[in-house]
Amino acid sequence: MAKSFPHSYEVCNCKHVTLGEIIYAIKERDASTLEDLGHLTDAGTCCKCCQDSSCDIGEEKMELYLTQILKKFKK
């Protein structure tokens, strides 16, 4: 995750969940898994493309995935 993303960056396009909402769920609501993030924010619960690059079915790959965010904030 070398690129810097603003908190307003939409990570989950299907559910319109931003990076800020995901970080809040991790830091303040103790989300530590994809399931936790889905339950707290709805991110990754529709097409699942935002979960991980292996789940991405789009022609263009996403720039940021939920697994990357979890890995960065839950060390």
C-alpha positions as CSV (number, residue, x, y, z in Angstrom):
1,M,0.0,0.0,0.0
2,A,2.6,2.5,-1.1
3,K,0.2,5.0,-2.5
4,S,-1.4,7.4,0.0
5,F,-5.2,7.3,-0.2
6,P,-7.6,10.0,1.3
7,H,-10.1,8.8,3.9
8,S,-12.8,9.6,1.4
9,Y,-11.4,7.0,-1.1
10,E,-14.2,4.5,-1.9
11,V,-12.8,1.0,-1.3
12,C,-16.1,-0.9,-1.8
13,N,-17.8,0.5,-4.9
14,C,-20.9,-1.7,-4.5
15,K,-21.8,-0.5,-1.0
16,H,-20.0,2.9,-1.2
17,V,-17.8,2.3,1.8
18,T,-14.8,4.6,2.2
19,L,-11.3,4.0,3.6
20,G,-12.2,6.2,6.5
21,E,-15.2,4.0,7.5
22,I,-13.0,0.9,7.2
23,I,-10.2,2.4,9.3
24,Y,-12.8,3.5,11.9
25,A,-14.2,-0.1,12.0
26,I,-10.7,-1.5,12.5
27,K,-9.4,1.0,15.1
28,E,-12.5,1.9,17.0
29,R,-14.8,-1.1,16.6
30,D,-12.1,-3.8,16.7
31,A,-12.7,-5.3,13.3
32,S,-10.0,-7.8,12.6
33,T,-11.4,-10.0,9.7
34,L,-13.1,-9.5,6.4
35,E,-16.3,-10.9,8.1
36,D,-16.0,-8.2,10.8
37,L,-15.6,-5.5,8.2
38,G,-18.6,-6.8,6.3
39,H,-20.8,-6.9,9.4
40,L,-19.8,-3.4,10.6
41,T,-19.6,-1.6,7.2
42,D,-21.1,-3.8,4.5
43,A,-17.8,-3.6,2.7
44,G,-17.0,-6.7,0.6
45,T,-20.5,-8.3,1.0
46,C,-21.8,-7.9,-2.5
47,C,-19.5,-8.8,-5.4
48,K,-16.5,-9.3,-3.1
49,C,-14.0,-7.7,-5.6
50,C,-12.7,-5.4,-2.9
51,Q,-11.8,-8.1,-0.5
52,D,-8.6,-9.3,-2.2
53,S,-6.9,-9.3,-5.6
54,S,-7.7,-13.0,-6.0
55,C,-11.5,-12.1,-5.7
56,D,-11.3,-9.3,-8.2
57,I,-13.3,-10.1,-11.4
58,G,-13.0,-6.7,-13.0
59,E,-11.0,-6.0,-16.1
60,E,-9.0,-3.3,-14.2
61,K,-7.7,-4.3,-10.8
62,M,-8.7,-2.3,-7.8
63,E,-6.0,0.0,-6.3
64,L,-6.7,-1.0,-2.6
65,Y,-8.2,-4.1,-1.1
66,L,-9.7,-4.8,2.3
67,T,-7.1,-7.5,3.1
68,Q,-4.3,-4.9,2.5
69,I,-6.0,-2.4,4.9
70,L,-6.5,-5.1,7.6
71,K,-2.9,-6.1,7.2
72,K,-1.6,-2.6,7.6
73,F,-3.8,-1.7,10.7
74,K,-3.9,-5.0,12.5
75,K,-0.3,-6.0,13.1
